[in-house]
Each structure stands twice: as structure tokens, then as C-alpha cells.
Amino acid sequence: MAASHTPFAFLNSVAKVTLDGVARGSDGRNVSLELQRRTPPPVVPKIDTWRPREGGPPARLPSLLPAPGDLSLTLSVGDEIVFAFPALVIKIATRFRSKDLAKEAWFYEEMECLQGVGLARCYGFFQAELEDNIHIGLWDNDEGDEDDEGVTEAERLGDHPPRVLSILLLERRGDRMPFGEPTPAGAKEDMADIYHDMAELGIYHRDIRWQNFLRAPSSSTGLPSLPSPYTNRAYGWRVIDFDNSEKNNSSMIDHKFYYNSFMRRIFRSIPCGFIVEPWE
């Protein structure tokens, strides 16, 4: 991917993304898509009566962002990375998974205080409604249910849901945690504290696995890590993929038990080169 070199300081600076290299018209020529920033629909917290957290699910913390900006960003999808500062990547929803990406976007907003701490910085959720003659090559092998097409402005008004392309604009992270090798120094402590921070917000990450542990951005391509509002530590790692997460009213004890049990299994298996999945 290639991008304009305009830097931006705030997570809500970008209002529109023009995307090249993804869509083609009926004549086979490239079609530039203009994706507008959208507010993801809210995720309803899960309420459990067994050992609930006092006071219920934690309320979303007040945003520290200024009024939304009006920056336009042009990206071209190809064989290269995004060239910008900070370095960026886009996560494109598959043909029938726009709702999943909207859910992930909501969790990034819910955890605004952890962006740049234990999560990547997320610069927004963007959508474009597609004409019938527009072909998205990345969707050629997708399978799914058309009911999962996505939430759009037209759908909210009660119209037939149109075809929609959805993306997340994210800070580029580093490499995955080494696999089949000794665990890097400090990684266990960082990951334990990151999940403790998420538990403070009532967030239950249901996709804890080695593949979702990435290094923080390097100093040459990204913004510096921020200190945790809960531990006051800067972490060298990031957690990704929140489309299957939930917000709940579980107690901190239950969150800690859940996270610790998975983390022990994962960190025992990483040096051995054995993948542990959340559902196993």
C-alpha cells in the first residue's frame, strides 16, 4: 500500500479515505472508492448474575479527543506497505463480515485510553456503498451470509442494505512474537498487564492466541508507546483482533482467572512451537 505523507496527531483526524487498487468497474478499470468515517453501532454488554462486578459493566471513559477533523487520506493497495508517519495499515472486511469489523471498531473506541498502550492506535472505521457494477477482487473467494453485509446509513433508514466496503485504519504494528523460540524478556509481564488493563474496562478478549500478539511499532515508523493509565508502564507488545470480544459485568477476579489460565497455556506452548487455540 502507498499513502499520502500527511502526518496527523489525533485518532479522529481523518474524515475520508480514498482507496485505490481494490475496486474495478465492469470495464476492468480501477475505480477509486471514497470511504466516509462512520460511528460503529454500540455493542450491548453481556450481563451475568454469577459473581457480577459491583456497579455493573464499567462505563465508557470520557473521550480525550478534540472535535473530529476533516483530513482526507489517499491510500493505494498494492504490494508495498503504507508509507506515512505514523506508518498505517488498513484492515478490509471480507464480503460478509462488515458487521464484525464494525464491532471491532466499537471496541477500539471503547478502549480509547489503551490505544498506543496495549492496543494499536485506530484512526477510524470507514465505509463506502458500492454500485452493482463494482467488483472487489479481495472478495472473490469469500463465503458467508448476505444478512451479514454490514450496517450502513441506508440500512439505518430502513432501506434494503446495499453492498458496502468497510475498513479500519490502524497504526502499523511490529512482528509477531517469536514462535518456537524462548519467550522475549518482559513479554509475559507486558501481556499480563495489558489484559489486566482491558479487564479494568470490562473487556473480555475471546481471541487470545499467539497470532494476536505483535510487537509495538518501531520508533522509526511509529509513534512512541504511551504509559498505561493503570500500571504507568509502557509496553513493548500489542493485542489485536477484537471482533469476537465482549464487554461484560464479570468481576475482576473472573477476568483475571480467565486471562491467566489462557496466558499460562500460550506461553508454555510458544517456545515449543505448539499453537493453542482459544476453543481448545
FENGISUL-V276785 format. One record per residue. N is the residue number from 1. RES is the residue in three letters. OMEGA is omega in whole degrees, -180 to 180 (999 if undefined). Layout:
n;res;omega
N;RES;OMEGA
N;RES;OMEGA
//
This chain:
n;res;omega
1;MET;174
2;ALA;-177
3;ALA;173
4;SER;-175
5;HIS;-178
6;THR;178
7;PRO;175
8;PHE;-168
9;ALA;-171
10;PHE;-177
11;LEU;-179
12;ASN;-178
13;SER;-172
14;VAL;178
15;ALA;-176
16;LYS;176
17;VAL;172
18;THR;-171
19;LEU;177
20;ASP;174
21;GLY;-179
22;VAL;-173
23;ALA;174
24;ARG;177
25;GLY;-179
26;SER;178
27;ASP;178
28;GLY;-179
29;ARG;178
30;ASN;176
31;VAL;176
32;SER;179
33;LEU;175
34;GLU;-179
35;LEU;-179
36;GLN;176
37;ARG;179
38;ARG;173
39;THR;-178
40;PRO;178
41;PRO;-176
42;PRO;175
43;VAL;-179
44;VAL;179
45;PRO;175
46;LYS;-178
47;ILE;180
48;ASP;-179
49;THR;-178
50;TRP;-179
51;ARG;-180
52;PRO;175
53;ARG;179
54;GLU;-179
55;GLY;179
56;GLY;179
57;PRO;179
58;PRO;177
59;ALA;176
60;ARG;179
61;LEU;178
62;PRO;178
63;SER;177
64;LEU;-177
65;LEU;174
66;PRO;175
67;ALA;-178
68;PRO;179
69;GLY;-179
70;ASP;-178
71;LEU;173
72;SER;-177
73;LEU;178
74;THR;-180
75;LEU;177
76;SER;-177
77;VAL;179
78;GLY;-178
79;ASP;-177
80;GLU;177
81;ILE;176
82;VAL;177
83;PHE;180
84;ALA;171
85;PHE;-1
86;PRO;178
87;ALA;-173
88;LEU;168
89;VAL;173
90;ILE;174
91;LYS;-175
92;ILE;178
93;ALA;174
94;THR;-169
95;ARG;-175
96;PHE;-175
97;ARG;178
98;SER;180
99;LYS;177
100;ASP;-180
101;LEU;176
102;ALA;177
103;LYS;178
104;GLU;178
105;ALA;179
106;TRP;-180
107;PHE;175
108;TYR;178
109;GLU;180
110;GLU;-178
111;MET;-180
112;GLU;-176
113;CYS;179
114;LEU;176
115;GLN;-174
116;GLY;179
117;VAL;176
118;GLY;178
119;LEU;172
120;ALA;169
121;ARG;179
122;CYS;-176
123;TYR;171
124;GLY;177
125;PHE;-173
126;PHE;-179
127;GLN;171
128;ALA;174
129;GLU;-171
130;LEU;171
131;GLU;-176
132;ASP;-177
133;ASN;-180
134;ILE;-180
135;HIS;176
136;ILE;-176
137;GLY;-179
138;LEU;-178
139;TRP;-170
140;ASP;-176
141;ASN;-178
142;ASP;173
143;GLU;179
144;GLY;-175
145;ASP;-179
146;GLU;176
147;ASP;-180
148;ASP;-175
149;GLU;179
150;GLY;179
151;VAL;-178
152;THR;178
153;GLU;180
154;ALA;-179
155;GLU;180
156;ARG;-179
157;LEU;176
158;GLY;178
159;ASP;175
160;HIS;-177
161;PRO;178
162;PRO;172
163;ARG;-175
164;VAL;172
165;LEU;-178
166;SER;178
167;ILE;166
168;LEU;176
169;LEU;-171
170;LEU;169
171;GLU;178
172;ARG;176
173;ARG;177
174;GLY;-177
175;ASP;173
176;ARG;175
177;MET;-180
178;PRO;-176
179;PHE;-177
180;GLY;180
181;GLU;176
182;PRO;-180
183;THR;179
184;PRO;-180
185;ALA;177
186;GLY;-176
187;ALA;-179
188;LYS;-178
189;GLU;179
190;ASP;-177
191;MET;178
192;ALA;-179
193;ASP;178
194;ILE;-180
195;TYR;173
196;HIS;178
197;ASP;179
198;MET;178
199;ALA;178
200;GLU;-180
201;LEU;-179
202;GLY;-178
203;ILE;-178
204;TYR;-179
205;HIS;-173
206;ARG;-177
207;ASP;-179
208;ILE;180
209;ARG;-179
210;TRP;-176
211;GLN;-177
212;ASN;175
213;PHE;-179
214;LEU;176
215;ARG;173
216;ALA;178
217;PRO;177
218;SER;-178
219;SER;-178
220;SER;-176
221;THR;-175
222;GLY;177
223;LEU;-178
224;PRO;176
225;SER;177
226;LEU;177
227;PRO;178
228;SER;176
229;PRO;-177
230;TYR;-180
231;THR;-177
232;ASN;178
233;ARG;171
234;ALA;-175
235;TYR;178
236;GLY;-175
237;TRP;179
238;ARG;174
239;VAL;180
240;ILE;174
241;ASP;-177
242;PHE;-178
243;ASP;180
244;ASN;-177
245;SER;174
246;GLU;168
247;LYS;-175
248;ASN;180
249;ASN;180
250;SER;-180
251;SER;176
252;MET;179
253;ILE;180
254;ASP;176
255;HIS;-178
256;LYS;179
257;PHE;-179
258;TYR;-177
259;TYR;-178
260;ASN;-179
261;SER;178
262;PHE;-177
263;MET;178
264;ARG;-180
265;ARG;-177
266;ILE;-176
267;PHE;171
268;ARG;-174
269;SER;-176
270;ILE;-179
271;PRO;-179
272;CYS;-178
273;GLY;-179
274;PHE;-177
275;ILE;176
276;VAL;180
277;GLU;-177
278;PRO;-175
279;TRP;-179
280;GLU;999
//
